[in-house]
Amino acid sequence: MQSFFIGIGAIVASFLPWIFTNWLDISNTAEAGTIPDSVKYSFYLGAAMLFLTVMWTVFSTKEYPPDAETESQLTNREKRKLDNEQFYRKKFFDIGLLLLSISAVFSAVIYFLSLEKELYVLTFGFAVFGIAHVLAAIYISQGRSYLGLVSIVKDFNTMPKTMLQLAYVQFFSWFALFAMWIYTTPAVTSYIFKSSDPTTAAYNDGADLVGLLFGVYNGIAALAALLLPVLAKYTSRRVTHLIALACGGAGLISFYFISDPQMLWFSMLGVGIAWASILSVPYAMLSGSLPAEKMGYYMGVFNFFIVIPQIIAGTVLGLMLNHFFNGESIYILVTGGISMIIAGLLCLRVDERDEVAIS
């Protein structure tokens, strides 16, 4: 149902520039360095909808306080202390130093080789995780292992096996998606519509088509979401996700072989199937492996494996485009397709059996 409603909303959002242009006669072209009015108004409407829906949640959702037993555990420092403090102190300190060293070395390489400055985002990430581990080790040395930061770092390092396996699946899946979201417009406009100039009609026709294509794949996702449980019933969740991701990977790779823009509709069929599965199946596989008392925490941490590949894609793909692909965006889409297929194959390694995190 989550995939279904996300798909329906995304269809409307993707079609907004086309609707503004064709129904309201708002321009879809702009001078160099500016954004077309059709896109600008789409963002205005999207911002308003985001604000309204968040406010609806804030004022209409009731939260329930924890029961007496849970509240006692949350406030009792002794119960929240680690059992093997010295082991975790050394482990966290060693990991922290390793991450900080990696950050320093990578920063030096980027500086002396004059690489893209966006890569500093990655070194910053290593540094943040390293500092968190070192602080956790210091707090344990001070006898304050009951602190929330220590629990967060400890739980992150002892996540269930299934969650760790799914982390790799999520990484390659979302790396592919981010490659698609960033580079589909420049790939379609330059490779198929033969224009890289945003002021030309050909470029904006291609950009409008991409908006429609994104609406279509979300529509496919809304329908595919209703069929995935049937496929999973006769196969398994792992096989279902493998099939869906393979469809998505094939769809992205097919962009390279297409010259007729109308054929791109078929490419998005596979992407839509993959999108429906990405939004639901990994969470279904994960939920049975998590300890009930840490369900909220681990579901939150699981989003790291969505954000991290997006950060890496945002910093690395530009380097790949300029240094390896000679500025040809179409190869980024092919890379995304390969990444999605790799994610599908990694599904076969996921252990779906219920398990409890190491304590």
Number of C-alpha atoms within 10 A of each C-alpha: 12 11 21 21 15 16 27 18 14 20 23 15 21 22 20 23 26 24 17 18 18 13 9 10 11 17 15 23 20 16 10 11 8 11 14 20 17 23 19 14 15 19 15 11 13 14 11 11 12 12 11 12 10 11 12 11 10 10 8 9 9 8 6 6 8 10 8 9 8 11 11 12 12 14 11 11 13 11 12 17 17 20 11 8 16 13 11 21 22 16 16 26 20 15 19 24 16 15 22 22 16 16 22 15 13 17 20 14 12 16 14 8 9 9 13 13 11 16 20 18 15 18 21 16 16 20 21 16 17 24 19 19 29 25 19 27 27 18 17 22 14 9 12 19 25 19 16 13 15 27 16 16 19 20 18 15 16 12 20 20 19 23 25 18 18 23 21 18 29 27 21 24 29 24 27 28 26 21 24 23 12 16 20 24 22 22 27 28 26 19 19 19 20 13 19 17 14 22 18 14 15 18 23 22 18 24 23 24 22 24 20 21 23 25 24 24 27 31 26 24 33 26 18 22 26 14 13 20 16 12 15 15 10 10 11 15 23 22 17 23 29 24 21 26 32 24 24 31 30 21 25 28 20 19 25 16 8 15 13 9 15 10 13 19 17 15 22 27 23 24 30 30 29 31 27 31 26 21 17 17 20 21 15 12 21 25 17 16 21 23 17 11 9 12 15 12 13 22 15 11 16 21 12 15 21 18 15 17 22 20 17 17 21 18 18 16 20 20 17 18 16 12 10 12 14 10 15 17 27 26 20 25 29 22 20 28 31 21 23 32 23 19 27 28 18 20 23 15 14 22 17 20 11 14 14 15 15 11 9
